[in-house]
C-alpha cells in the first residue's frame, strides 16, 4: 500500500505542470491545432503527429513555468501568450492573403518593407480591404482566453460563494480534479512516452536543420522524404529567421567579393551574348540527342543549317536548381578553394566591363509564397545591393508560360532600352559597340509538366507511347506525354529567342539547370531522387543535360575564329559550373578571375578536370565503370 501511495504521488507530480498552468496549456493547445487547420492547403492532411507532439512541446513549456517562482511564472506566461498569438495571427494572415505561411521569403520581404509600404498595409486593414475570415477564429480564441484568465479577478470582486471562489481563484480548469491527480498523472505519463517515441524523428530532423552551416545544406536536407515538419507558427518563424541568418552570411561574403572584383580591360569581342537557362531538362528527351519522339524539331533544323552546334558530353554539377545557379553565376568552380560566395559573380564582372546586363526570369522573383528552393536559389539575385551590382534591367513579374518572357523582352526592346552604345579603342581604331548580355531563365519543364505549356499546343498523348513504351501504365504514359509536350513547347520558346537575335551580331548559349527523370527505363518515377547516393543511372538521367551554342550568320562572318573554336569543342567533356570562364572569353573581358583551363573554347582547356557531382561523385569514373561492366557482360555472353 505504501508503494502504491508513493507511485500515486509521483504520478500526481507528473500532472502538476499541467494543473498549475491549466488555462495556458489548454488555450495554447487549441491555438496550435487551430493554426494548423486554418493554414492547411486544400487537399492536404494535418501533420499526422500533431496531437502528440504538440502535447509534448506544451508539457515541456509548462514544466519550465512550474519550476519558476509564481511572479516570474506569470510574467513569462504573459510573454508566451503575446508571442504565440502574435505569431499565429501573422501566420494566418500571410496564408489568407498571400497563400503562404511564415517562410524565409516572407520574412525577407518583411525586412525589405519600407515605411510607405507598411503604411499602405495598415490602411488596407482599417479601410476594410482585409480578409478577417480566418483571423477572426484566432481573435475569438484569444478573447475566450482573456475572459477565462480574468475569471478569478471577477470572482473575487463579486464575492461569490466559497466553493466557486475556490475553483476560480486557482485559475485552473483542472482544480476540481484534485482527487484524481494520480490517474491524470498516469495518463500524462503514457502520453509523454508515446509522444517522445513518435516525434523523435521529427525533433531529430529539426536539430539537423538548425545545425546546417549554409542555405544550400538546409535545402538539400529538406529534399529528404523524412525531413523535419515545422508544424507550428513559432517553429516556422524560427526556421525562417535561421534561413535568413544563413543567407545574410553568404550575402556578406558576396558583397565583399563584389567589392574586390576587378576588370582590367574589355575587348567587347562578342557585342551581344545571350544565355538561355532552361529548367529540368534531361538530354534523353531531346531529339537533338537521339530521343525517339520529335521534341526539338526547330533545334534540329538550326543544327542542320549549321548555325547551332550541339555539345555531346555536358553535365550539370547538381540536380537542384539553387545549387546550379550558385555555381554557374559564381566565378568559382568545383575543386577550387573556398566557397561559391567567396568569388565574384560573372554578371558583376560583365557590368563592370561595360556590358548592359538584362536578367529575365520566370522563376526567381521575390514572392511571399515561393518555396524554400526558390528562396535558396534566388536570394543572392534578389538582394537589393547585389542586384544593383549585377543587373541593369530585370522583369518585375512572372508568367504562366515562358512566352511571357518573350513579350517582356519585346516590350523592353520597343522602348529602346537595349541601345547601350559605347565608343571604344584609340583614335586610330575607334569603333562603336553595343555590348549586351541578356539572360533568359525559363520555367521550362519544371513539375507539374501539364501546366508548362498551353493545352492548345498538345501534340503528344498517352496513346503515342503504347508502342514505344509498352512497359508503362496508362497513367505513366500520360505523364510522359505531358513532359514531352513541355519539351516541345520549350523548343518553340528557345527558337523564338534565337529568332530575335538571328539578324544581330549575336551568340546564344543554351543550357538547362539539371536533368530530369520521367519514367526512364526500369526507374519508375518522375522528377529527381535527391536523397539517394549517386550511382550511374542517377548521374546519367539527372545530370546529363543538352547544351548548344548558336552563332548568327552575321556573328559567323565576323567571328570565324570563335565559330571554329565552338565547332572544335563540341565533343569536349564539360561541366556547367565552368560556364562563366567561357563567357569571359566570348566577351573579351580581362580579369584575374578568368582561367583558360576552365574555358571550354580555349586551347588550354583542361578537359580532364574531375567532374564532381554534388561534391561527392566523379561522373566520368561512374560512366567508365558502367561501360566497362557492360562490355564485360557482353563479352561473357559472346563466349557462351
C-alpha positions as CSV (number, residue, x, y, z in Angstrom):
1,X,0.0,0.0,0.0
2,X,2.9,2.4,0.9
3,X,4.5,1.8,-2.6
4,X,1.1,2.5,-4.3
5,X,0.8,5.8,-2.4
6,X,4.4,6.8,-3.4
7,X,3.6,5.8,-7.0
8,X,0.4,7.8,-6.9
9,X,2.4,10.7,-5.5
10,X,4.8,10.5,-8.4
11,X,2.1,10.4,-11.0
12,X,0.4,13.3,-9.2
13,X,3.6,15.3,-9.6
14,X,3.7,14.5,-13.3
15,X,0.4,16.1,-13.7
16,X,1.3,19.2,-11.7
17,X,2.8,21.2,-14.6
18,X,-0.5,21.0,-16.5
19,X,-2.6,21.6,-13.4
20,X,-0.7,24.7,-12.4
21,X,-0.8,26.1,-15.9
22,X,-4.1,24.6,-17.0
23,X,-5.5,27.7,-18.7
24,X,-2.3,28.3,-20.5
25,X,-1.9,24.7,-21.6
26,X,-5.5,24.4,-22.8
27,X,-5.6,27.5,-24.9
28,X,-2.1,27.1,-26.3
29,X,-3.0,23.6,-27.4
30,X,-6.2,24.9,-29.0
31,X,-4.2,27.6,-30.7
32,X,-1.7,25.2,-32.1
33,X,-4.4,23.0,-33.6
34,X,-6.4,25.9,-34.9
35,X,-3.3,27.4,-36.6
36,X,-2.7,24.2,-38.4
37,X,-6.3,23.8,-39.5
38,X,-6.5,27.4,-40.8
39,X,-3.3,27.2,-42.8
40,X,-3.8,23.7,-44.3
41,X,-3.7,23.7,-48.1
42,X,-6.7,22.3,-49.9
43,X,-6.4,18.6,-50.4
44,X,-3.7,18.0,-47.8
45,X,-4.0,16.4,-44.4
46,X,-3.0,17.6,-41.0
47,X,0.5,16.6,-39.8
48,X,-0.1,13.1,-38.5
49,X,1.7,13.5,-35.2
50,X,0.3,17.0,-34.5
51,X,-1.7,16.0,-31.4
52,X,1.0,14.1,-29.5
53,X,3.9,16.4,-30.5
54,X,2.0,19.5,-29.5
55,X,1.2,17.9,-26.2
56,X,4.8,17.1,-25.5
57,X,6.0,20.6,-26.5
58,X,3.5,22.3,-24.3
59,X,4.1,20.0,-21.4
60,X,7.9,20.9,-21.5
61,X,7.0,24.6,-21.6
62,X,4.6,24.1,-18.6
63,X,7.4,22.2,-16.8
64,X,9.7,25.1,-17.1
65,X,7.0,27.5,-16.0
66,X,6.2,25.4,-12.9
67,X,9.9,25.5,-11.8
68,X,9.8,29.3,-11.7
69,X,8.7,31.4,-8.8
70,X,5.0,32.4,-9.1
71,X,5.7,36.1,-10.0
72,X,8.2,35.1,-12.7
73,X,5.8,32.4,-13.9
74,X,3.0,34.9,-14.5
75,X,5.3,37.3,-16.4
76,X,6.7,34.6,-18.6
77,X,3.3,33.2,-19.3
78,X,2.2,36.6,-20.5
79,X,5.2,36.8,-22.8
80,X,4.4,33.4,-24.2
81,X,0.8,34.5,-24.7
82,X,1.7,37.6,-26.6
83,X,4.3,35.8,-28.7
84,X,2.1,32.8,-29.6
85,X,-1.0,34.9,-30.5
86,X,1.1,37.5,-32.5
87,X,2.9,34.9,-34.5
88,X,-0.3,32.9,-35.1
89,X,-2.1,36.0,-36.3
90,X,0.8,36.8,-38.6
91,X,0.9,33.2,-39.9
92,X,-2.8,33.0,-40.7
93,X,-2.8,36.5,-42.2
94,X,0.1,35.6,-44.5
95,X,-1.6,32.3,-45.6
96,X,-5.0,34.0,-46.1
97,X,-3.7,37.0,-48.1
98,X,-0.5,35.6,-49.8
99,X,-1.2,31.9,-49.9
100,X,1.9,31.3,-47.8
101,X,2.5,30.6,-44.1
102,X,5.6,32.2,-42.4
103,X,8.5,31.4,-44.7
104,X,12.1,32.6,-45.3
105,X,10.9,34.6,-48.3
106,X,8.0,36.1,-46.4
107,X,10.4,37.2,-43.6
108,X,12.8,38.6,-46.2
109,X,10.1,40.6,-47.8
110,X,9.0,42.0,-44.4
111,X,12.6,43.0,-43.8
112,X,12.7,44.9,-47.0
113,X,9.4,46.7,-46.5
114,X,9.8,50.4,-46.2
115,X,7.6,52.9,-44.2
116,X,5.4,53.7,-47.2
117,X,4.6,50.0,-47.8
118,X,3.9,49.5,-44.1
119,X,1.5,52.4,-44.1
120,X,-0.3,51.0,-47.1
121,X,-0.6,47.7,-45.3
122,X,-2.2,49.4,-42.2
123,X,-4.5,51.5,-44.3
124,X,-5.7,48.3,-46.1
125,X,-6.7,46.9,-42.7
126,X,-8.6,49.9,-41.5
127,X,-10.2,50.6,-44.8
128,X,-11.9,47.2,-44.7
129,X,-9.9,45.7,-47.7
130,X,-8.7,42.9,-45.5
131,X,-9.8,39.3,-45.0
132,X,-10.8,38.7,-41.4
133,X,-12.5,35.4,-42.0
134,X,-9.7,33.1,-40.8
135,X,-8.1,35.6,-38.4
136,X,-11.4,36.1,-36.6
137,X,-11.1,32.5,-35.3
138,X,-7.8,33.3,-33.7
139,X,-9.1,36.5,-32.3
140,X,-12.2,34.7,-30.9
141,X,-9.9,32.1,-29.2
142,X,-7.8,34.9,-27.8
143,X,-10.9,36.7,-26.4
144,X,-12.0,33.5,-24.7
145,X,-8.6,33.1,-23.3
146,X,-8.7,36.6,-21.8
147,X,-12.1,36.0,-20.3
148,X,-11.1,32.7,-18.6
149,X,-7.9,34.3,-17.3
150,X,-9.9,37.2,-15.8
151,X,-12.5,35.0,-14.1
152,X,-10.6,34.7,-10.8
153,X,-10.4,38.5,-10.6
154,X,-14.1,38.8,-11.4
155,X,-15.0,36.2,-8.8
156,X,-13.1,38.0,-6.0
157,X,-14.8,41.3,-6.8
158,X,-18.2,39.7,-7.0
159,X,-17.6,37.9,-3.6
160,X,-19.0,34.7,-5.0
161,X,-19.7,31.5,-2.9
162,X,-16.8,29.9,-1.2
163,X,-16.8,26.8,-3.5
164,X,-17.0,28.8,-6.7
165,X,-14.4,31.3,-5.4
166,X,-12.0,28.4,-4.6
167,X,-12.4,26.8,-8.1
168,X,-11.9,30.1,-10.0
169,X,-9.2,31.5,-7.7
170,X,-6.9,28.7,-8.7
171,X,-7.1,29.9,-12.3
172,X,-7.0,26.3,-13.5
173,X,-9.6,24.2,-15.3
174,X,-8.3,21.0,-13.6
175,X,-8.5,22.1,-9.9
176,X,-11.7,20.1,-9.4
177,X,-9.7,17.0,-10.5
178,X,-7.6,17.4,-7.3
179,X,-8.5,13.9,-6.1
180,X,-7.8,12.3,-9.5
181,X,-4.4,13.7,-10.0
182,X,-2.8,10.3,-9.8
183,X,-5.0,8.9,-12.5
184,X,-4.4,12.0,-14.7
185,X,-0.7,11.8,-14.0
186,X,-0.7,8.2,-15.2
187,X,-2.5,9.3,-18.4
188,X,0.0,12.1,-18.8
189,X,3.0,9.7,-18.4
190,X,1.6,7.4,-21.1
191,X,1.0,10.3,-23.5
192,X,4.5,11.6,-22.9
193,X,6.2,8.3,-23.5
194,X,4.2,7.7,-26.7
195,X,4.8,11.3,-27.9
196,X,8.5,11.1,-27.2
197,X,8.8,7.9,-29.3
198,X,6.7,9.0,-32.2
199,X,8.1,12.5,-32.5
200,X,11.8,11.6,-32.0
201,X,12.5,11.6,-35.8
202,X,10.9,15.0,-36.3
203,X,12.8,16.5,-33.4
204,X,16.0,15.0,-34.7
205,X,15.2,16.4,-38.2
206,X,14.8,19.9,-36.7
207,X,18.1,19.6,-34.9
208,X,19.8,18.6,-38.1
209,X,18.3,21.5,-40.0
210,X,19.3,24.0,-37.3
211,X,22.9,22.6,-37.3
212,X,23.5,23.1,-41.0
213,X,26.0,25.7,-42.0
214,X,24.6,27.3,-45.1
215,X,21.3,27.7,-47.0
216,X,22.2,25.1,-49.6
217,X,22.7,22.4,-47.0
218,X,19.4,23.2,-45.4
219,X,17.6,23.0,-48.7
220,X,19.3,19.7,-49.5
221,X,18.2,18.3,-46.1
222,X,14.6,19.3,-46.9
223,X,14.7,17.1,-50.1
224,X,14.8,14.0,-47.9
225,X,11.4,12.3,-47.5
226,X,11.7,12.2,-43.7
227,X,12.7,15.8,-43.3
228,X,11.5,17.9,-40.3
229,X,8.0,19.2,-40.3
230,X,7.6,22.7,-38.7
231,X,4.1,22.3,-37.6
232,X,3.5,25.4,-35.5
233,X,3.9,29.1,-36.5
234,X,6.6,29.5,-33.9
235,X,8.7,26.7,-35.4
236,X,8.1,28.2,-38.9
237,X,9.2,31.6,-37.6
238,X,12.4,30.1,-36.1
239,X,13.2,28.3,-39.3
240,X,12.6,31.5,-41.4
241,X,14.9,33.5,-39.1
242,X,17.6,30.8,-39.3
243,X,17.4,30.7,-43.1
244,X,17.7,34.4,-43.4
245,X,20.6,34.4,-40.9
246,X,22.4,31.9,-43.1
247,X,21.6,33.8,-46.3
248,X,22.8,37.0,-44.7
249,X,26.1,35.4,-44.0
250,X,26.6,34.4,-47.6
251,X,25.3,37.8,-48.8
252,X,28.0,39.5,-46.7
253,X,30.6,37.3,-48.4
254,X,29.3,38.0,-51.8
255,X,29.3,41.8,-51.1
256,X,32.9,41.6,-50.1
257,X,33.7,39.6,-53.2
258,X,31.9,42.2,-55.3
259,X,33.9,44.9,-53.7
260,X,37.2,43.2,-54.7
261,X,36.0,42.3,-58.3
262,X,38.4,43.7,-60.9
263,X,38.1,44.1,-64.6
264,X,41.4,45.2,-66.2
265,X,40.0,45.7,-69.7
266,X,37.4,44.5,-72.2
267,X,37.6,44.0,-76.0
268,X,33.8,43.6,-76.4
269,X,34.6,40.7,-78.7
270,X,31.0,39.5,-78.8
271,X,28.7,42.5,-78.8
272,X,25.6,40.5,-77.9
273,X,25.7,37.4,-75.7
274,X,22.5,35.6,-74.9
275,X,22.3,32.9,-72.2
276,X,19.2,30.8,-72.0
277,X,18.9,28.8,-68.8
278,X,16.3,26.0,-69.1
279,X,14.7,24.0,-66.3
280,X,14.5,20.3,-65.5
281,X,15.6,19.1,-69.0
282,X,17.4,15.8,-69.4
283,X,19.0,15.4,-72.8
284,X,17.5,12.0,-73.1
285,X,14.2,13.6,-74.0
286,X,15.7,15.8,-76.8
287,X,15.5,14.7,-80.4
288,X,18.7,16.7,-80.8
289,X,20.3,13.8,-78.8
290,X,18.5,10.9,-80.4
291,X,15.2,10.7,-78.5
292,X,12.6,8.7,-80.3
293,X,10.0,11.5,-80.2
294,X,10.3,14.7,-82.2
295,X,10.5,17.1,-79.2
296,X,13.1,19.5,-80.7
297,X,12.3,20.0,-84.4
298,X,13.3,23.6,-84.5
299,X,16.7,23.0,-82.8
300,X,17.3,20.1,-85.2
301,X,16.6,22.4,-88.1
302,X,19.1,25.0,-86.8
303,X,21.7,22.3,-86.4
304,X,21.2,21.1,-89.9
305,X,21.7,24.6,-91.2
306,X,25.0,24.8,-89.4
307,X,24.2,27.7,-87.1
308,X,23.6,25.6,-84.0
309,X,26.4,23.4,-82.5
310,X,25.4,20.6,-80.2
311,X,27.8,19.6,-77.4
312,X,27.8,15.9,-76.8
313,X,29.2,15.5,-73.3
314,X,27.9,18.1,-70.8
315,X,26.8,17.5,-67.3
316,X,25.4,19.7,-64.5
317,X,27.2,19.9,-61.2
318,X,24.0,19.5,-59.2
319,X,20.4,18.3,-59.7
320,X,19.0,21.1,-57.6
321,X,18.3,24.5,-59.3
322,X,19.5,26.6,-56.5
323,X,22.9,24.9,-56.2
324,X,23.3,25.1,-60.0
325,X,22.6,28.8,-60.0
326,X,25.1,29.5,-57.3
327,X,27.8,27.5,-59.1
328,X,27.0,28.8,-62.5
329,X,26.8,32.5,-61.5
330,X,30.0,32.4,-59.4
331,X,33.4,32.5,-60.9
332,X,34.3,29.7,-58.5
333,X,34.4,26.2,-60.0
334,X,34.1,22.9,-58.2
335,X,37.6,21.9,-56.9
336,X,38.8,25.5,-56.3
337,X,39.5,26.5,-52.7
338,X,36.8,28.4,-50.8
339,X,33.1,28.5,-51.5
340,X,31.0,29.9,-54.3
341,X,30.2,33.0,-52.4
342,X,33.9,33.9,-51.9
343,X,34.2,34.8,-55.6
344,X,32.5,37.5,-57.7
345,X,29.5,36.7,-59.9
346,X,30.1,36.8,-63.6
347,X,27.2,39.2,-64.0
348,X,29.0,41.7,-61.8
349,X,32.1,41.4,-64.0
350,X,30.1,42.0,-67.1
351,X,28.6,45.1,-65.7
352,X,32.0,46.4,-64.5
353,X,33.3,45.7,-68.1
354,X,30.5,47.9,-69.6
355,X,28.0,45.4,-70.7
356,X,24.4,46.1,-70.2
357,X,23.1,43.1,-68.2
358,X,19.5,42.0,-68.5
359,X,18.0,39.2,-66.4
360,X,14.5,38.0,-67.4
361,X,13.4,35.2,-65.1
362,X,10.2,33.3,-64.9
363,X,11.1,31.8,-61.5
364,X,13.5,33.8,-59.3
365,X,11.5,36.8,-58.3
366,X,10.9,37.6,-54.6
367,X,7.4,36.2,-53.8
368,X,5.8,35.6,-50.5
369,X,4.6,32.1,-51.4
370,X,7.8,30.8,-53.0
371,X,9.2,27.5,-51.9
372,X,12.5,27.1,-50.0
373,X,14.4,26.0,-53.1
374,X,13.3,29.3,-54.8
375,X,14.5,31.3,-51.8
376,X,17.7,29.4,-51.8
377,X,18.4,29.9,-55.5
378,X,17.2,33.5,-55.7
379,X,18.3,35.2,-52.5
380,X,21.6,36.4,-54.0
381,X,19.9,37.5,-57.2
382,X,17.1,39.4,-55.4
383,X,19.2,41.1,-52.7
384,X,18.9,44.8,-53.5
385,X,22.6,45.6,-53.1
386,X,23.8,42.6,-55.1
387,X,21.0,43.0,-57.8
388,X,22.3,46.6,-58.3
389,X,25.8,45.2,-58.8
390,X,24.7,42.6,-61.3
391,X,21.8,43.8,-63.4
392,X,20.8,46.9,-65.4
393,X,17.4,45.5,-66.4
394,X,15.1,43.0,-64.7
395,X,11.5,41.9,-65.2
396,X,9.1,42.6,-62.3
397,X,6.6,39.7,-62.7
398,X,6.4,36.1,-63.7
399,X,4.2,34.5,-66.3
400,X,2.1,31.3,-66.6
401,X,4.0,30.2,-69.6
402,X,7.5,31.1,-70.8
403,X,6.3,33.1,-73.8
404,X,5.6,35.8,-71.3
405,X,9.3,36.5,-71.2
406,X,9.3,36.9,-74.9
407,X,6.6,39.6,-74.7
408,X,8.6,41.2,-71.8
409,X,11.7,41.3,-74.0
410,X,9.8,42.7,-76.9
411,X,8.3,45.5,-74.8
412,X,11.8,46.4,-73.5
413,X,13.2,46.3,-77.0
414,X,10.5,48.5,-78.3
415,X,11.2,51.0,-75.6
416,X,14.8,51.2,-76.8
417,X,16.4,50.0,-73.5
418,X,19.0,47.8,-75.3
419,X,20.7,50.7,-77.1
420,X,23.8,50.6,-74.9
421,X,26.2,52.2,-77.4
422,X,29.8,52.7,-76.4
423,X,32.8,54.1,-78.3
424,X,36.0,52.1,-77.7
425,X,39.5,51.9,-79.0
426,X,42.2,54.5,-79.6
427,X,41.9,57.3,-82.1
428,X,43.2,55.2,-84.9
429,X,40.9,52.2,-84.2
430,X,37.9,53.9,-82.7
431,X,34.6,51.9,-83.1
432,X,31.1,52.0,-81.7
433,X,29.8,48.9,-79.9
434,X,26.5,48.0,-78.2
435,X,27.5,45.4,-75.6
436,X,24.6,43.4,-74.1
437,X,24.4,40.3,-72.0
438,X,20.8,39.0,-72.0
439,X,19.9,36.1,-69.7
440,X,16.6,34.3,-70.1
441,X,15.7,32.0,-67.2
442,X,12.8,29.8,-68.2
443,X,10.4,27.8,-66.2
444,X,10.9,25.1,-68.8
445,X,9.8,21.6,-67.8
446,X,9.5,22.2,-64.1
447,X,6.9,20.0,-62.4
448,X,3.9,19.9,-62.8
449,X,4.5,19.2,-66.5
450,X,1.0,19.7,-67.8
451,X,1.0,23.3,-66.6
452,X,4.1,24.2,-68.5
453,X,2.5,24.5,-71.9
454,X,-0.8,25.8,-73.3
455,X,-3.2,22.9,-73.7
456,X,-4.0,24.1,-77.2
457,X,-0.4,23.1,-78.1
458,X,-0.7,19.5,-77.0
459,X,1.0,17.2,-79.6
460,X,1.7,14.0,-77.7
461,X,-0.9,11.8,-76.0
462,X,-0.7,8.7,-73.8
463,X,-1.6,6.6,-76.8
464,X,1.5,8.0,-78.6
465,X,3.7,5.7,-76.3
466,X,1.8,2.4,-76.5
467,X,4.4,1.0,-78.9
468,X,7.5,2.9,-77.8
469,X,6.9,2.4,-74.0
470,X,4.6,-0.6,-73.6
471,X,6.0,-1.3,-70.1
472,X,4.4,1.9,-68.7
473,X,0.8,2.1,-67.3
474,X,-1.7,4.4,-69.0
475,X,-1.2,7.0,-66.2
476,X,2.5,6.9,-66.6
477,X,2.3,7.3,-70.4
478,X,0.0,10.3,-69.8
479,X,2.6,12.0,-67.5
480,X,5.3,11.1,-70.1
481,X,3.3,12.7,-72.9
482,X,2.9,15.8,-70.7
483,X,6.7,16.0,-70.1
484,X,7.4,15.6,-73.8
485,X,4.8,18.3,-74.7
486,X,6.6,20.6,-72.3
487,X,9.9,19.8,-74.1
488,X,8.3,20.6,-77.4
489,X,6.9,23.9,-76.1
490,X,10.3,24.7,-74.7
491,X,11.7,24.1,-78.2
492,X,9.3,26.7,-79.6
493,X,10.4,29.2,-76.9
494,X,14.2,28.9,-77.4
495,X,13.6,29.1,-81.2
496,X,11.7,32.3,-80.7
497,X,14.6,33.7,-78.6
498,X,17.1,32.7,-81.3
499,X,14.9,34.4,-84.0
500,X,15.1,37.7,-82.0
501,X,18.9,37.6,-82.3
502,X,19.3,35.9,-85.7
503,X,19.9,39.1,-87.6
504,X,22.2,40.6,-85.0
505,X,25.9,40.1,-84.3
506,X,25.0,37.6,-81.5
507,X,25.9,34.3,-79.9
508,X,23.3,32.3,-78.0
509,X,24.2,29.6,-75.4
510,X,21.5,27.2,-74.1
511,X,21.8,25.0,-71.0
512,X,19.2,23.8,-68.6
513,X,20.0,23.8,-64.9
514,X,19.9,20.0,-64.5
515,X,18.3,16.8,-65.9
516,X,15.0,15.2,-65.1
517,X,13.6,11.7,-64.9
518,X,10.3,10.8,-66.4
519,X,9.7,7.1,-66.1
520,X,13.1,6.2,-67.6
521,X,13.8,2.6,-68.3
522,X,13.5,0.5,-65.1
523,X,13.4,3.6,-62.9
524,X,9.6,4.1,-62.3
525,X,9.4,7.6,-61.0
526,X,9.5,11.3,-62.1
527,X,11.4,14.4,-61.1
528,X,14.7,13.7,-59.2
529,X,15.9,11.4,-56.4
530,X,17.7,13.9,-54.2
531,X,18.4,11.7,-51.1
532,X,20.0,8.8,-53.0
533,X,23.7,8.1,-53.3
534,X,24.8,8.9,-56.8
535,X,25.1,5.8,-59.0
536,X,25.4,5.6,-62.8
537,X,21.6,5.7,-63.6
538,X,21.2,8.7,-61.4
539,X,24.1,10.5,-62.9
540,X,23.0,9.5,-66.4
541,X,19.4,10.8,-66.2
542,X,19.6,13.7,-63.7
543,X,23.0,15.3,-64.5
544,X,23.4,14.9,-68.3
545,X,22.0,18.0,-70.0
546,X,21.5,19.3,-73.5
547,X,24.0,22.1,-74.3
548,X,24.4,24.0,-77.5
549,X,25.7,27.3,-78.9
550,X,24.0,29.2,-81.7
551,X,26.0,31.7,-83.8
552,X,24.0,34.1,-86.0
553,X,25.1,34.4,-89.7
554,X,26.5,37.9,-89.0
555,X,28.4,36.6,-86.0
556,X,29.9,33.7,-88.0
557,X,31.1,36.2,-90.7
558,X,32.7,38.5,-88.2
559,X,34.0,35.8,-85.7
560,X,35.1,32.9,-87.8
561,X,37.8,32.1,-85.3
562,X,35.2,31.8,-82.5
563,X,32.9,29.8,-84.7
564,X,35.8,27.3,-85.4
565,X,36.5,27.1,-81.7
566,X,32.9,26.3,-81.0
567,X,32.8,23.6,-83.6
568,X,36.1,22.1,-82.5
569,X,35.0,22.0,-78.8
570,X,31.6,20.2,-79.4
571,X,32.8,16.8,-78.1
572,X,34.8,18.0,-75.2
573,X,33.9,17.0,-71.7
574,X,32.4,19.9,-69.8
575,X,30.6,20.7,-66.5
576,X,28.4,23.8,-66.4
577,X,29.9,25.3,-63.3
578,X,32.8,26.5,-65.5
579,X,30.4,28.4,-67.9
580,X,31.4,31.9,-66.6
581,X,35.0,31.4,-67.8
582,X,33.8,30.7,-71.4
583,X,31.6,33.8,-71.2
584,X,34.5,35.9,-70.1
585,X,36.4,34.7,-73.2
586,X,33.5,35.4,-75.5
587,X,33.1,38.9,-74.2
588,X,36.9,39.6,-74.2
589,X,36.8,40.5,-70.5
590,X,40.3,40.5,-68.9
591,X,40.1,39.8,-65.2
592,X,42.2,37.9,-62.7
593,X,39.2,35.6,-62.1
594,X,39.4,34.2,-65.6
595,X,41.3,30.9,-66.1
596,X,41.8,29.4,-69.5
597,X,41.9,25.9,-68.1
598,X,38.1,26.2,-67.3
599,X,37.3,27.9,-70.7
600,X,35.6,25.3,-72.9
601,X,36.7,27.2,-76.1
602,X,40.3,27.8,-75.1
603,X,43.1,25.7,-76.5
604,X,44.4,25.5,-72.8
605,X,41.1,24.0,-71.6
606,X,41.6,21.1,-69.2
607,X,39.2,18.5,-70.5
608,X,40.1,16.0,-67.8
609,X,39.2,18.2,-64.8
610,X,37.2,15.9,-62.5
611,X,33.5,16.4,-62.9
612,X,32.3,16.0,-59.4
613,X,28.5,15.7,-59.0
614,X,27.0,17.2,-55.8
615,X,30.5,17.4,-54.4
616,X,30.8,13.7,-53.9
617,X,30.7,11.5,-57.1
618,X,33.0,11.6,-60.1
619,X,30.8,11.4,-63.2
620,X,33.5,10.1,-65.5
621,X,34.5,7.3,-63.2
622,X,30.9,6.2,-62.8
623,X,30.5,6.2,-66.6
624,X,33.7,4.4,-67.2
625,X,32.8,1.7,-64.6
626,X,29.4,1.3,-66.2
627,X,30.6,0.7,-69.7
628,X,33.4,-1.5,-68.5
629,X,30.9,-3.7,-66.8
630,X,28.6,-3.6,-69.8
631,X,31.4,-4.7,-72.2
632,X,32.4,-7.4,-69.7
633,X,28.9,-8.8,-69.7
634,X,28.7,-8.6,-73.5
635,X,32.0,-10.5,-73.9
636,X,30.8,-13.1,-71.4
637,X,27.6,-13.7,-73.4
638,X,29.5,-13.9,-76.7
639,X,31.8,-16.6,-75.2
640,X,28.8,-18.6,-74.2
